[in-house]
Amino acid sequence: GEDVMFAINIPQEAVTIPETVDGIRACMEMQRDRLEAVGLTNRYLGLVPRP
């Protein structure tokens, strides 16, 4: 056929560090908003380009 399927499998172990940092932020109430906390964690870990 004409269809192409592409899949990538990432083991769950690969995301434990960002989730752990997000959990610490939540416990310490460092941010009031989940999206702000996740965004900061991603920026600190270099997972998104800095503006």
mmCIF file of the N, C-alpha and C atoms, coordinates in Angstrom:
data_MODEL
# 
_entry.id   MODEL 
# 
loop_
_atom_site.group_PDB 
_atom_site.id 
_atom_site.type_symbol 
_atom_site.label_atom_id 
_atom_site.label_alt_id 
_atom_site.label_comp_id 
_atom_site.label_asym_id 
_atom_site.label_entity_id 
_atom_site.label_seq_id 
_atom_site.pdbx_PDB_ins_code 
_atom_site.Cartn_x 
_atom_site.Cartn_y 
_atom_site.Cartn_z 
_atom_site.occupancy 
_atom_site.B_iso_or_equiv 
_atom_site.pdbx_formal_charge 
_atom_site.auth_seq_id 
_atom_site.auth_comp_id 
_atom_site.auth_asym_id 
_atom_site.auth_atom_id 
_atom_site.pdbx_PDB_model_num 
ATOM 1   N N  . GLY A 1 1  ? 0.784  -1.166 0.000  1.00 0.00 ? 1  GLY A N  1 
ATOM 2   C CA . GLY A 1 1  ? 0.000  0.000  0.000  1.00 0.00 ? 1  GLY A CA 1 
ATOM 3   C C  . GLY A 1 1  ? 0.852  1.266  0.000  1.00 0.00 ? 1  GLY A C  1 
ATOM 4   N N  . GLU A 1 2  ? 0.172  2.338  0.139  1.00 0.00 ? 2  GLU A N  1 
ATOM 5   C CA . GLU A 1 2  ? 0.767  3.676  0.128  1.00 0.00 ? 2  GLU A CA 1 
ATOM 6   C C  . GLU A 1 2  ? 1.099  4.197  1.526  1.00 0.00 ? 2  GLU A C  1 
ATOM 7   N N  . ASP A 1 3  ? 0.764  3.452  2.571  1.00 0.00 ? 3  ASP A N  1 
ATOM 8   C CA . ASP A 1 3  ? 0.940  3.929  3.942  1.00 0.00 ? 3  ASP A CA 1 
ATOM 9   C C  . ASP A 1 3  ? 2.306  3.552  4.493  1.00 0.00 ? 3  ASP A C  1 
ATOM 10  N N  . VAL A 1 4  ? 2.849  4.448  5.276  1.00 0.00 ? 4  VAL A N  1 
ATOM 11  C CA . VAL A 1 4  ? 4.099  4.201  5.990  1.00 0.00 ? 4  VAL A CA 1 
ATOM 12  C C  . VAL A 1 4  ? 3.819  4.421  7.469  1.00 0.00 ? 4  VAL A C  1 
ATOM 13  N N  . MET A 1 5  ? 4.277  3.498  8.288  1.00 0.00 ? 5  MET A N  1 
ATOM 14  C CA . MET A 1 5  ? 4.093  3.633  9.732  1.00 0.00 ? 5  MET A CA 1 
ATOM 15  C C  . MET A 1 5  ? 5.457  3.706  10.388 1.00 0.00 ? 5  MET A C  1 
ATOM 16  N N  . PHE A 1 6  ? 5.640  4.705  11.229 1.00 0.00 ? 6  PHE A N  1 
ATOM 17  C CA . PHE A 1 6  ? 6.897  4.884  11.949 1.00 0.00 ? 6  PHE A CA 1 
ATOM 18  C C  . PHE A 1 6  ? 6.586  4.899  13.429 1.00 0.00 ? 6  PHE A C  1 
ATOM 19  N N  . ALA A 1 7  ? 7.319  4.132  14.195 1.00 0.00 ? 7  ALA A N  1 
ATOM 20  C CA . ALA A 1 7  ? 7.106  4.093  15.644 1.00 0.00 ? 7  ALA A CA 1 
ATOM 21  C C  . ALA A 1 7  ? 8.450  4.149  16.346 1.00 0.00 ? 7  ALA A C  1 
ATOM 22  N N  . ILE A 1 8  ? 8.471  4.786  17.478 1.00 0.00 ? 8  ILE A N  1 
ATOM 23  C CA . ILE A 1 8  ? 9.669  4.810  18.311 1.00 0.00 ? 8  ILE A CA 1 
ATOM 24  C C  . ILE A 1 8  ? 9.248  4.427  19.722 1.00 0.00 ? 8  ILE A C  1 
ATOM 25  N N  . ASN A 1 9  ? 9.983  3.535  20.302 1.00 0.00 ? 9  ASN A N  1 
ATOM 26  C CA . ASN A 1 9  ? 9.682  3.076  21.655 1.00 0.00 ? 9  ASN A CA 1 
ATOM 27  C C  . ASN A 1 9  ? 10.777 3.560  22.593 1.00 0.00 ? 9  ASN A C  1 
ATOM 28  N N  . ILE A 1 10 ? 10.370 4.290  23.605 1.00 0.00 ? 10 ILE A N  1 
ATOM 29  C CA . ILE A 1 10 ? 11.307 4.795  24.603 1.00 0.00 ? 10 ILE A CA 1 
ATOM 30  C C  . ILE A 1 10 ? 10.972 4.123  25.925 1.00 0.00 ? 10 ILE A C  1 
ATOM 31  N N  . PRO A 1 11 ? 11.937 3.439  26.539 1.00 0.00 ? 11 PRO A N  1 
ATOM 32  C CA . PRO A 1 11 ? 11.642 2.782  27.811 1.00 0.00 ? 11 PRO A CA 1 
ATOM 33  C C  . PRO A 1 11 ? 11.268 3.803  28.888 1.00 0.00 ? 11 PRO A C  1 
ATOM 34  N N  . GLN A 1 12 ? 10.375 3.422  29.765 1.00 0.00 ? 12 GLN A N  1 
ATOM 35  C CA . GLN A 1 12 ? 9.918  4.324  30.821 1.00 0.00 ? 12 GLN A CA 1 
ATOM 36  C C  . GLN A 1 12 ? 11.055 4.758  31.742 1.00 0.00 ? 12 GLN A C  1 
ATOM 37  N N  . GLU A 1 13 ? 12.117 3.978  31.827 1.00 0.00 ? 13 GLU A N  1 
ATOM 38  C CA . GLU A 1 13 ? 13.254 4.352  32.660 1.00 0.00 ? 13 GLU A CA 1 
ATOM 39  C C  . GLU A 1 13 ? 13.909 5.642  32.177 1.00 0.00 ? 13 GLU A C  1 
ATOM 40  N N  . ALA A 1 14 ? 13.689 5.997  30.926 1.00 0.00 ? 14 ALA A N  1 
ATOM 41  C CA . ALA A 1 14 ? 14.323 7.182  30.348 1.00 0.00 ? 14 ALA A CA 1 
ATOM 42  C C  . ALA A 1 14 ? 13.734 8.478  30.874 1.00 0.00 ? 14 ALA A C  1 
ATOM 43  N N  . VAL A 1 15 ? 12.565 8.442  31.488 1.00 0.00 ? 15 VAL A N  1 
ATOM 44  C CA . VAL A 1 15 ? 11.913 9.678  31.919 1.00 0.00 ? 15 VAL A CA 1 
ATOM 45  C C  . VAL A 1 15 ? 11.876 9.829  33.439 1.00 0.00 ? 15 VAL A C  1 
ATOM 46  N N  . THR A 1 16 ? 12.622 9.008  34.160 1.00 0.00 ? 16 THR A N  1 
ATOM 47  C CA . THR A 1 16 ? 12.533 9.072  35.623 1.00 0.00 ? 16 THR A CA 1 
ATOM 48  C C  . THR A 1 16 ? 13.165 10.323 36.203 1.00 0.00 ? 16 THR A C  1 
ATOM 49  N N  . ILE A 1 17 ? 14.238 10.834 35.634 1.00 0.00 ? 17 ILE A N  1 
ATOM 50  C CA . ILE A 1 17 ? 14.886 12.017 36.207 1.00 0.00 ? 17 ILE A CA 1 
ATOM 51  C C  . ILE A 1 17 ? 13.979 13.238 36.118 1.00 0.00 ? 17 ILE A C  1 
ATOM 52  N N  . PRO A 1 18 ? 13.422 13.571 34.947 1.00 0.00 ? 18 PRO A N  1 
ATOM 53  C CA . PRO A 1 18 ? 12.512 14.726 34.915 1.00 0.00 ? 18 PRO A CA 1 
ATOM 54  C C  . PRO A 1 18 ? 11.311 14.545 35.837 1.00 0.00 ? 18 PRO A C  1 
ATOM 55  N N  . GLU A 1 19 ? 10.739 13.345 35.900 1.00 0.00 ? 19 GLU A N  1 
ATOM 56  C CA . GLU A 1 19 ? 9.589  13.112 36.770 1.00 0.00 ? 19 GLU A CA 1 
ATOM 57  C C  . GLU A 1 19 ? 9.973  13.252 38.234 1.00 0.00 ? 19 GLU A C  1 
ATOM 58  N N  . THR A 1 20 ? 11.173 12.802 38.602 1.00 0.00 ? 20 THR A N  1 
ATOM 59  C CA . THR A 1 20 ? 11.624 12.938 39.982 1.00 0.00 ? 20 THR A CA 1 
ATOM 60  C C  . THR A 1 20 ? 11.797 14.401 40.348 1.00 0.00 ? 20 THR A C  1 
ATOM 61  N N  . VAL A 1 21 ? 12.404 15.180 39.470 1.00 0.00 ? 21 VAL A N  1 
ATOM 62  C CA . VAL A 1 21 ? 12.578 16.613 39.727 1.00 0.00 ? 21 VAL A CA 1 
ATOM 63  C C  . VAL A 1 21 ? 11.215 17.290 39.842 1.00 0.00 ? 21 VAL A C  1 
ATOM 64  N N  . ASP A 1 22 ? 10.283 16.939 38.967 1.00 0.00 ? 22 ASP A N  1 
ATOM 65  C CA . ASP A 1 22 ? 8.932  17.502 39.048 1.00 0.00 ? 22 ASP A CA 1 
ATOM 66  C C  . ASP A 1 22 ? 8.263  17.127 40.369 1.00 0.00 ? 22 ASP A C  1 
ATOM 67  N N  . GLY A 1 23 ? 8.461  15.892 40.824 1.00 0.00 ? 23 GLY A N  1 
ATOM 68  C CA . GLY A 1 23 ? 7.897  15.453 42.103 1.00 0.00 ? 23 GLY A CA 1 
ATOM 69  C C  . GLY A 1 23 ? 8.465  16.230 43.273 1.00 0.00 ? 23 GLY A C  1 
ATOM 70  N N  . ILE A 1 24 ? 9.768  16.493 43.247 1.00 0.00 ? 24 ILE A N  1 
ATOM 71  C CA . ILE A 1 24 ? 10.402 17.288 44.308 1.00 0.00 ? 24 ILE A CA 1 
ATOM 72  C C  . ILE A 1 24 ? 9.846  18.700 44.296 1.00 0.00 ? 24 ILE A C  1 
ATOM 73  N N  . ARG A 1 25 ? 9.711  19.278 43.115 1.00 0.00 ? 25 ARG A N  1 
ATOM 74  C CA . ARG A 1 25 ? 9.123  20.624 43.007 1.00 0.00 ? 25 ARG A CA 1 
ATOM 75  C C  . ARG A 1 25 ? 7.717  20.653 43.608 1.00 0.00 ? 25 ARG A C  1 
ATOM 76  N N  . ALA A 1 26 ? 6.926  19.622 43.321 1.00 0.00 ? 26 ALA A N  1 
ATOM 77  C CA . ALA A 1 26 ? 5.556  19.575 43.835 1.00 0.00 ? 26 ALA A CA 1 
ATOM 78  C C  . ALA A 1 26 ? 5.539  19.451 45.357 1.00 0.00 ? 26 ALA A C  1 
ATOM 79  N N  . CYS A 1 27 ? 6.391  18.583 45.910 1.00 0.00 ? 27 CYS A N  1 
ATOM 80  C CA . CYS A 1 27 ? 6.438  18.396 47.365 1.00 0.00 ? 27 CYS A CA 1 
ATOM 81  C C  . CYS A 1 27 ? 6.895  19.659 48.087 1.00 0.00 ? 27 CYS A C  1 
ATOM 82  N N  . MET A 1 28 ? 7.830  20.363 47.480 1.00 0.00 ? 28 MET A N  1 
ATOM 83  C CA . MET A 1 28 ? 8.373  21.573 48.103 1.00 0.00 ? 28 MET A CA 1 
ATOM 84  C C  . MET A 1 28 ? 7.535  22.811 47.783 1.00 0.00 ? 28 MET A C  1 
ATOM 85  N N  . GLU A 1 29 ? 6.491  22.631 46.959 1.00 0.00 ? 29 GLU A N  1 
ATOM 86  C CA . GLU A 1 29 ? 5.626  23.731 46.536 1.00 0.00 ? 29 GLU A CA 1 
ATOM 87  C C  . GLU A 1 29 ? 6.440  24.891 45.958 1.00 0.00 ? 29 GLU A C  1 
ATOM 88  N N  . MET A 1 30 ? 7.412  24.538 45.113 1.00 0.00 ? 30 MET A N  1 
ATOM 89  C CA . MET A 1 30 ? 8.287  25.544 44.508 1.00 0.00 ? 30 MET A CA 1 
ATOM 90  C C  . MET A 1 30 ? 7.575  26.335 43.419 1.00 0.00 ? 30 MET A C  1 
ATOM 91  N N  . GLN A 1 31 ? 6.605  25.719 42.754 1.00 0.00 ? 31 GLN A N  1 
ATOM 92  C CA . GLN A 1 31 ? 5.797  26.398 41.749 1.00 0.00 ? 31 GLN A CA 1 
ATOM 93  C C  . GLN A 1 31 ? 4.332  26.115 42.059 1.00 0.00 ? 31 GLN A C  1 
ATOM 94  N N  . ARG A 1 32 ? 3.479  27.045 41.674 1.00 0.00 ? 32 ARG A N  1 
ATOM 95  C CA . ARG A 1 32 ? 2.043  26.867 41.911 1.00 0.00 ? 32 ARG A CA 1 
ATOM 96  C C  . ARG A 1 32 ? 1.356  26.166 40.748 1.00 0.00 ? 32 ARG A C  1 
ATOM 97  N N  . ASP A 1 33 ? 1.988  26.169 39.599 1.00 0.00 ? 33 ASP A N  1 
ATOM 98  C CA . ASP A 1 33 ? 1.364  25.653 38.390 1.00 0.00 ? 33 ASP A CA 1 
ATOM 99  C C  . ASP A 1 33 ? 2.174  24.485 37.845 1.00 0.00 ? 33 ASP A C  1 
ATOM 100 N N  . ARG A 1 34 ? 1.504  23.396 37.486 1.00 0.00 ? 34 ARG A N  1 
ATOM 101 C CA . ARG A 1 34 ? 2.183  22.205 36.968 1.00 0.00 ? 34 ARG A CA 1 
ATOM 102 C C  . ARG A 1 34 ? 2.954  22.504 35.692 1.00 0.00 ? 34 ARG A C  1 
ATOM 103 N N  . LEU A 1 35 ? 2.356  23.268 34.796 1.00 0.00 ? 35 LEU A N  1 
ATOM 104 C CA . LEU A 1 35 ? 3.023  23.559 33.526 1.00 0.00 ? 35 LEU A CA 1 
ATOM 105 C C  . LEU A 1 35 ? 4.273  24.409 33.732 1.00 0.00 ? 35 LEU A C  1 
ATOM 106 N N  . GLU A 1 36 ? 4.233  25.328 34.680 1.00 0.00 ? 36 GLU A N  1 
ATOM 107 C CA . GLU A 1 36 ? 5.422  26.133 34.987 1.00 0.00 ? 36 GLU A CA 1 
ATOM 108 C C  . GLU A 1 36 ? 6.538  25.240 35.527 1.00 0.00 ? 36 GLU A C  1 
ATOM 109 N N  . ALA A 1 37 ? 6.187  24.330 36.438 1.00 0.00 ? 37 ALA A N  1 
ATOM 110 C CA . ALA A 1 37 ? 7.188  23.438 37.027 1.00 0.00 ? 37 ALA A CA 1 
ATOM 111 C C  . ALA A 1 37 ? 7.812  22.533 35.973 1.00 0.00 ? 37 ALA A C  1 
ATOM 112 N N  . VAL A 1 38 ? 6.986  21.931 35.138 1.00 0.00 ? 38 VAL A N  1 
ATOM 113 C CA . VAL A 1 38 ? 7.495  21.042 34.089 1.00 0.00 ? 38 VAL A CA 1 
ATOM 114 C C  . VAL A 1 38 ? 8.364  21.828 33.110 1.00 0.00 ? 38 VAL A C  1 
ATOM 115 N N  . GLY A 1 39 ? 7.931  23.025 32.756 1.00 0.00 ? 39 GLY A N  1 
ATOM 116 C CA . GLY A 1 39 ? 8.709  23.859 31.845 1.00 0.00 ? 39 GLY A CA 1 
ATOM 117 C C  . GLY A 1 39 ? 10.076 24.209 32.403 1.00 0.00 ? 39 GLY A C  1 
ATOM 118 N N  . LEU A 1 40 ? 10.124 24.555 33.700 1.00 0.00 ? 40 LEU A N  1 
ATOM 119 C CA . LEU A 1 40 ? 11.412 24.880 34.323 1.00 0.00 ? 40 LEU A CA 1 
ATOM 120 C C  . LEU A 1 40 ? 12.323 23.659 34.380 1.00 0.00 ? 40 LEU A C  1 
ATOM 121 N N  . THR A 1 41 ? 11.764 22.519 34.757 1.00 0.00 ? 41 THR A N  1 
ATOM 122 C CA . THR A 1 41 ? 12.564 21.290 34.798 1.00 0.00 ? 41 THR A CA 1 
ATOM 123 C C  . THR A 1 41 ? 13.134 20.983 33.421 1.00 0.00 ? 41 THR A C  1 
ATOM 124 N N  . ASN A 1 42 ? 12.304 21.051 32.404 1.00 0.00 ? 42 ASN A N  1 
ATOM 125 C CA . ASN A 1 42 ? 12.769 20.773 31.042 1.00 0.00 ? 42 ASN A CA 1 
ATOM 126 C C  . ASN A 1 42 ? 13.864 21.746 30.628 1.00 0.00 ? 42 ASN A C  1 
ATOM 127 N N  . ARG A 1 43 ? 13.714 23.012 30.976 1.00 0.00 ? 43 ARG A N  1 
ATOM 128 C CA . ARG A 1 43 ? 14.730 24.003 30.614 1.00 0.00 ? 43 ARG A CA 1 
ATOM 129 C C  . ARG A 1 43 ? 16.042 23.726 31.348 1.00 0.00 ? 43 ARG A C  1 
ATOM 130 N N  . TYR A 1 44 ? 15.972 23.443 32.656 1.00 0.00 ? 44 TYR A N  1 
ATOM 131 C CA . TYR A 1 44 ? 17.187 23.175 33.433 1.00 0.00 ? 44 TYR A CA 1 
ATOM 132 C C  . TYR A 1 44 ? 17.924 21.939 32.942 1.00 0.00 ? 44 TYR A C  1 
ATOM 133 N N  . LEU A 1 45 ? 17.178 20.941 32.470 1.00 0.00 ? 45 LEU A N  1 
ATOM 134 C CA . LEU A 1 45 ? 17.801 19.708 31.981 1.00 0.00 ? 45 LEU A CA 1 
ATOM 135 C C  . LEU A 1 45 ? 18.188 19.785 30.508 1.00 0.00 ? 45 LEU A C  1 
ATOM 136 N N  . GLY A 1 46 ? 17.917 20.921 29.872 1.00 0.00 ? 46 GLY A N  1 
ATOM 137 C CA . GLY A 1 46 ? 18.273 21.094 28.472 1.00 0.00 ? 46 GLY A CA 1 
ATOM 138 C C  . GLY A 1 46 ? 17.385 20.311 27.519 1.00 0.00 ? 46 GLY A C  1 
ATOM 139 N N  . LEU A 1 47 ? 16.160 20.035 27.934 1.00 0.00 ? 47 LEU A N  1 
ATOM 140 C CA . LEU A 1 47 ? 15.243 19.267 27.093 1.00 0.00 ? 47 LEU A CA 1 
ATOM 141 C C  . LEU A 1 47 ? 14.494 20.137 26.095 1.00 0.00 ? 47 LEU A C  1 
ATOM 142 N N  . VAL A 1 48 ? 14.554 21.444 26.253 1.00 0.00 ? 48 VAL A N  1 
ATOM 143 C CA . VAL A 1 48 ? 13.943 22.389 25.313 1.00 0.00 ? 48 VAL A CA 1 
ATOM 144 C C  . VAL A 1 48 ? 14.938 23.515 25.067 1.00 0.00 ? 48 VAL A C  1 
ATOM 145 N N  . PRO A 1 49 ? 14.916 24.090 23.895 1.00 0.00 ? 49 PRO A N  1 
ATOM 146 C CA . PRO A 1 49 ? 15.839 25.206 23.628 1.00 0.00 ? 49 PRO A CA 1 
ATOM 147 C C  . PRO A 1 49 ? 15.494 26.422 24.480 1.00 0.00 ? 49 PRO A C  1 
ATOM 148 N N  . ARG A 1 50 ? 16.517 27.104 24.931 1.00 0.00 ? 50 ARG A N  1 
ATOM 149 C CA . ARG A 1 50 ? 16.310 28.327 25.718 1.00 0.00 ? 50 ARG A CA 1 
ATOM 150 C C  . ARG A 1 50 ? 15.973 29.476 24.788 1.00 0.00 ? 50 ARG A C  1 
ATOM 151 N N  . PRO A 1 51 ? 15.082 30.370 25.247 1.00 0.00 ? 51 PRO A N  1 
ATOM 152 C CA . PRO A 1 51 ? 14.706 31.511 24.379 1.00 0.00 ? 51 PRO A CA 1 
ATOM 153 C C  . PRO A 1 51 ? 15.845 32.475 24.151 1.00 0.00 ? 51 PRO A C  1 
# 
